[in-house]
Amino acid sequence: MASSKEIRGKIKSVENTKKITKAMEMVAASKMRKAQERMRSARPYAEKIGNIAASLAKANPEYRHPFLVKNESVKTVGMVVVTTDKGLCGGLNTNLLRAATAKLKEVEAAGHKAEVVAIGGKGLGFMNRIGARVVAHATQLGDQPHIEALIGPVKVLLDQYAEGKLSAVYLCYTQFINTMKQEVKVHQLLPLKASDMETDKAGHSWDYLYEPDAPTVINELLMRYTEALVFQAVAENMASEQSARMVAMKAATDNAGTLIGELKLVYNKTRQAAITKELSEIVSGAAAVG
């Protein structure tokens, strides 16, 4: 059995850990609210630009943007993997990377090669470890993502698809459902589908006037729409990260409290045994003298 001094040391250590996890839980709760506000404020823009893009695609059937055309003859697939830069957020990254790995195996089984853009340090490290071909990455995005930091790496895959070098581009991220639930999504980013873009099912048809011309407007709009999808995925992932970290740190704090209670019980038993032993020695000594 451990000595009383060792048990006191363990109790002190766990108490210090509990203070840290409690502080991290409170910080994550504060950041989570801000991340959720950013995520929800970005949703209306993504939905509206999706509606407009779908309407323009239907209004101009004579012009087909490269993002709407399937490159079936190409044997290379692109993947954008969105993870976190930091850990201590439960199984968030593990679940996402498991789904991304399954997709990579599926692509390889079909005889295709894969090129990966990693957003987040955890995904970048994992993809390098498994030997995936990482063509670009974005890390250290901070608590507030900026679309300027995302456009460069993602544009590598978008340009390759537009040039006909990729057959498809997939987006892997964690969608925020609520504080206790986040879902991994593996979504086909390119080629774009009109059914995916059109979130308004009212069925209105619009007649557009283009300045300077239809191809220029549609090209710019579809590029903005694709970038908005990636930004929305990163915002969803950050909201999921803070929620998962808050839940994980709360569980760690609760577990530390339980462990402290168990250690104190062991300490009291050890201390009581030591006192009983000393009393027995005193009684035995007194009996021997008498």
C-alpha positions as CSV (number, residue, x, y, z in Angstrom):
1,M,0.0,0.0,0.0
2,A,1.3,3.5,-0.8
3,S,2.4,5.7,2.0
4,S,0.3,8.7,3.2
5,K,2.8,11.1,1.7
6,E,2.5,9.5,-1.8
7,I,-1.3,9.6,-1.6
8,R,-1.3,13.3,-0.6
9,G,1.0,14.0,-3.5
10,K,-1.4,12.2,-5.9
11,I,-4.4,14.1,-4.5
12,K,-2.6,17.4,-5.0
13,S,-1.7,16.5,-8.5
14,V,-5.2,15.5,-9.5
15,E,-6.6,18.7,-7.8
16,N,-4.3,20.8,-10.0
17,T,-5.4,18.9,-13.1
18,K,-9.0,19.5,-12.1
19,K,-8.4,23.2,-11.9
20,I,-6.9,23.2,-15.4
21,T,-9.7,21.2,-17.0
22,K,-12.3,23.3,-15.3
23,A,-10.7,26.5,-16.7
24,M,-10.5,24.9,-20.1
25,E,-14.2,23.9,-19.9
26,M,-15.2,27.5,-19.1
27,V,-13.0,29.0,-21.9
28,A,-14.4,26.5,-24.4
29,A,-18.0,27.4,-23.3
30,S,-17.2,31.0,-24.0
31,K,-15.6,30.4,-27.4
32,M,-18.4,27.9,-28.3
33,R,-21.1,30.6,-28.1
34,K,-19.1,32.9,-30.4
35,A,-18.3,30.1,-32.8
36,Q,-22.0,29.2,-33.0
37,E,-22.9,32.8,-33.8
38,R,-20.3,33.0,-36.6
39,M,-21.5,29.7,-38.0
40,R,-25.2,30.7,-37.9
41,S,-24.5,34.1,-39.4
42,A,-22.7,32.5,-42.3
43,R,-25.6,30.1,-43.2
44,P,-28.0,32.6,-44.8
45,Y,-25.3,33.8,-47.2
46,A,-24.4,30.3,-48.2
47,E,-28.1,29.4,-48.8
48,K,-28.8,32.6,-50.8
49,I,-25.8,32.3,-53.0
50,G,-26.7,28.6,-53.6
51,N,-30.2,29.6,-54.7
52,I,-28.8,32.2,-57.1
53,A,-26.2,29.9,-58.5
54,A,-28.8,27.2,-59.1
55,S,-31.1,29.7,-60.8
56,L,-28.3,31.0,-63.1
57,A,-27.3,27.4,-64.0
58,K,-30.9,26.7,-65.1
59,A,-31.4,30.0,-66.8
60,N,-28.3,29.5,-69.0
61,P,-28.4,25.9,-70.3
62,E,-26.3,26.8,-73.3
63,Y,-23.3,27.7,-71.0
64,R,-21.9,25.0,-68.7
65,H,-19.3,26.1,-66.2
66,P,-16.5,23.6,-65.6
67,F,-17.7,23.1,-62.0
68,L,-21.0,21.7,-63.3
69,V,-19.3,19.2,-65.8
70,K,-18.2,15.7,-64.8
71,N,-14.7,14.7,-65.6
72,E,-15.4,11.0,-65.7
73,S,-12.3,10.0,-67.7
74,V,-9.8,11.4,-65.1
75,K,-8.4,9.0,-62.4
76,T,-7.6,11.5,-59.7
77,V,-9.8,12.7,-56.9
78,G,-9.3,15.7,-54.6
79,M,-10.2,15.9,-50.9
80,V,-10.5,18.8,-48.5
81,V,-10.1,17.5,-45.0
82,V,-11.1,20.0,-42.2
83,T,-9.8,19.2,-38.7
84,T,-8.8,21.2,-35.7
85,D,-5.4,22.7,-34.9
86,K,-5.5,21.6,-31.2
87,G,-6.5,18.5,-29.4
88,L,-8.4,17.8,-26.2
89,C,-11.7,17.8,-28.0
90,G,-12.8,14.1,-27.5
91,G,-13.2,11.9,-30.5
92,L,-14.0,14.8,-32.9
93,N,-10.8,14.5,-35.1
94,T,-10.7,10.7,-34.7
95,N,-14.2,10.2,-36.1
96,L,-13.5,12.6,-39.0
97,L,-10.2,11.1,-39.9
98,R,-11.7,7.6,-39.8
99,A,-14.3,8.7,-42.3
100,A,-11.7,10.4,-44.5
101,T,-9.5,7.3,-44.4
102,A,-12.4,5.2,-45.4
103,K,-13.1,7.5,-48.4
104,L,-9.4,7.4,-49.4
105,K,-9.5,3.6,-49.4
106,E,-12.7,3.6,-51.4
107,V,-11.1,5.9,-54.0
108,E,-8.0,3.7,-54.1
109,A,-10.1,0.6,-54.5
110,A,-11.8,2.1,-57.6
111,G,-8.3,2.6,-59.1
112,H,-8.1,6.3,-58.5
113,K,-5.4,8.5,-56.9
114,A,-6.1,11.1,-54.3
115,E,-4.8,14.6,-53.6
116,V,-5.5,16.1,-50.2
117,V,-5.8,19.7,-49.0
118,A,-5.5,19.6,-45.2
119,I,-7.2,22.4,-43.2
120,G,-6.1,22.1,-39.5
121,G,-2.9,20.8,-37.9
122,K,-4.3,17.5,-36.8
123,G,-5.4,16.5,-40.3
124,L,-2.1,17.6,-41.8
125,G,-0.1,15.5,-39.4
126,F,-2.3,12.5,-39.9
127,M,-2.3,12.7,-43.7
128,N,1.5,13.0,-43.7
129,R,1.8,9.9,-41.4
130,I,-0.4,7.7,-43.6
131,G,1.5,8.8,-46.8
132,A,-1.3,10.7,-48.5
133,R,-0.3,13.2,-51.2
134,V,-0.9,16.6,-49.5
135,V,-0.8,19.3,-52.2
136,A,-1.7,22.3,-49.9
137,H,-2.6,23.0,-46.3
138,A,-3.8,25.8,-44.0
139,T,-3.1,25.6,-40.3
140,Q,-3.2,28.0,-37.2
141,L,-6.5,29.6,-38.3
142,G,-7.2,30.8,-34.8
143,D,-10.6,31.0,-33.2
144,Q,-12.1,33.1,-36.1
145,P,-11.5,31.8,-39.6
146,H,-10.8,34.2,-42.4
147,I,-11.8,33.2,-45.9
148,E,-8.6,34.8,-47.2
149,A,-6.5,32.1,-45.4
150,L,-8.7,29.3,-47.0
151,I,-8.9,30.4,-50.6
152,G,-5.3,29.8,-51.5
153,P,-5.0,26.1,-50.5
154,V,-8.5,25.2,-51.7
155,K,-8.1,27.0,-55.0
156,V,-5.3,24.4,-55.8
157,L,-8.0,21.7,-56.2
158,L,-10.6,24.0,-57.7
159,D,-8.2,25.1,-60.5
160,Q,-7.2,21.5,-61.1
161,Y,-10.8,20.5,-61.5
162,A,-11.6,23.4,-63.8
163,E,-8.6,22.3,-65.9
164,G,-10.0,18.7,-66.1
165,K,-7.3,17.1,-64.0
166,L,-9.6,15.8,-61.2
167,S,-12.8,13.7,-61.5
168,A,-14.3,14.9,-58.2
169,V,-13.5,17.0,-55.1
170,Y,-14.9,15.9,-51.7
171,L,-15.2,18.0,-48.6
172,C,-14.8,16.2,-45.2
173,Y,-15.8,18.1,-42.1
174,T,-17.8,17.9,-38.8
175,Q,-21.3,19.4,-39.0
176,F,-22.6,21.1,-35.8
177,I,-26.0,19.7,-34.8
178,N,-26.1,20.8,-31.2
179,T,-23.9,21.1,-28.2
180,M,-24.0,17.4,-27.5
181,K,-24.1,16.1,-31.1
182,Q,-21.8,16.6,-34.1
183,E,-21.9,14.6,-37.3
184,V,-19.1,13.8,-39.7
185,K,-19.9,14.8,-43.3
186,V,-18.2,13.6,-46.5
187,H,-19.8,15.9,-49.1
188,Q,-19.2,16.0,-52.8
189,L,-18.0,19.6,-53.5
190,L,-17.4,19.2,-57.2
191,P,-19.0,18.7,-59.6
192,L,-21.7,20.9,-58.3
193,K,-25.3,19.6,-58.5
194,A,-28.2,21.9,-59.1
195,S,-30.3,19.9,-56.6
196,D,-27.6,20.6,-53.9
197,M,-27.3,24.3,-54.7
198,E,-31.0,25.0,-54.7
199,T,-32.2,25.2,-51.1
200,D,-35.3,27.2,-52.0
201,K,-37.8,24.7,-53.6
202,A,-40.4,27.3,-54.4
203,G,-39.7,26.7,-58.1
204,H,-39.5,30.4,-59.2
205,S,-37.8,31.1,-62.5
206,W,-36.0,34.4,-63.1
207,D,-34.9,36.2,-66.2
208,Y,-31.4,37.8,-65.7
209,L,-29.6,40.6,-67.4
210,Y,-25.8,40.0,-67.4
211,E,-23.1,42.6,-67.3
212,P,-20.6,42.2,-68.9
213,D,-21.8,38.7,-70.1
214,A,-23.3,35.5,-68.7
215,P,-20.0,33.4,-68.6
216,T,-18.1,36.0,-66.6
217,V,-20.9,36.4,-64.1
218,I,-21.5,32.7,-63.7
219,N,-17.8,31.9,-63.4
220,E,-17.4,34.4,-60.6
221,L,-20.6,33.4,-58.8
222,L,-19.8,29.7,-58.8
223,M,-16.3,30.3,-57.5
224,R,-17.7,32.4,-54.7
225,Y,-20.3,29.7,-54.0
226,T,-17.7,27.0,-53.8
227,E,-15.5,29.1,-51.5
228,A,-18.6,29.8,-49.3
229,L,-19.2,26.1,-48.9
230,V,-15.6,25.6,-47.7
231,F,-15.8,28.5,-45.3
232,Q,-19.2,27.3,-43.9
233,A,-17.6,23.8,-43.4
234,V,-14.7,25.4,-41.4
235,A,-17.1,27.5,-39.4
236,E,-19.2,24.4,-38.6
237,N,-16.1,22.5,-37.7
238,M,-14.9,25.2,-35.3
239,A,-18.3,25.3,-33.5
240,S,-18.2,21.5,-33.2
241,E,-14.6,21.7,-31.9
242,Q,-15.5,24.1,-29.0
243,S,-18.6,22.1,-28.1
244,A,-16.7,18.8,-28.1
245,R,-13.9,20.4,-26.0
246,M,-16.3,21.8,-23.5
247,V,-18.0,18.4,-23.1
248,A,-14.6,16.6,-22.9
249,M,-13.3,19.0,-20.3
250,K,-16.4,18.7,-18.2
251,A,-16.1,14.9,-18.3
252,A,-12.4,15.2,-17.3
253,T,-13.3,17.6,-14.4
254,D,-16.0,15.2,-13.2
255,N,-13.6,12.2,-13.4
256,A,-10.9,14.2,-11.5
257,G,-13.4,14.9,-8.8
258,T,-14.4,11.2,-8.6
259,L,-10.7,10.2,-8.5
260,I,-10.0,12.7,-5.7
261,G,-12.8,11.2,-3.6
262,E,-11.4,7.7,-4.1
263,L,-7.8,8.9,-3.2
264,K,-9.1,10.6,-0.1
265,L,-10.8,7.4,1.0
266,V,-7.6,5.5,0.5
267,Y,-5.7,8.1,2.4
268,N,-8.1,8.0,5.3
269,K,-7.9,4.2,5.4
270,T,-4.1,4.3,5.3
271,R,-4.0,7.0,8.0
272,Q,-6.4,5.0,10.2
273,A,-4.4,1.8,9.8
274,A,-1.2,3.7,10.8
275,I,-2.9,5.1,13.9
276,T,-4.3,1.6,14.8
277,K,-0.8,0.2,14.4
278,E,0.7,2.8,16.7
279,L,-2.0,2.2,19.3
280,S,-1.4,-1.5,19.2
281,E,2.3,-1.0,19.7
282,I,1.7,1.3,22.7
283,V,-0.7,-1.2,24.2
284,S,1.7,-4.1,23.6
285,G,4.6,-2.0,25.1
286,A,2.5,-1.1,28.2
287,A,1.5,-4.8,28.7
288,A,5.2,-5.9,28.4
289,V,6.3,-3.3,31.0
290,G,3.4,-4.3,33.4
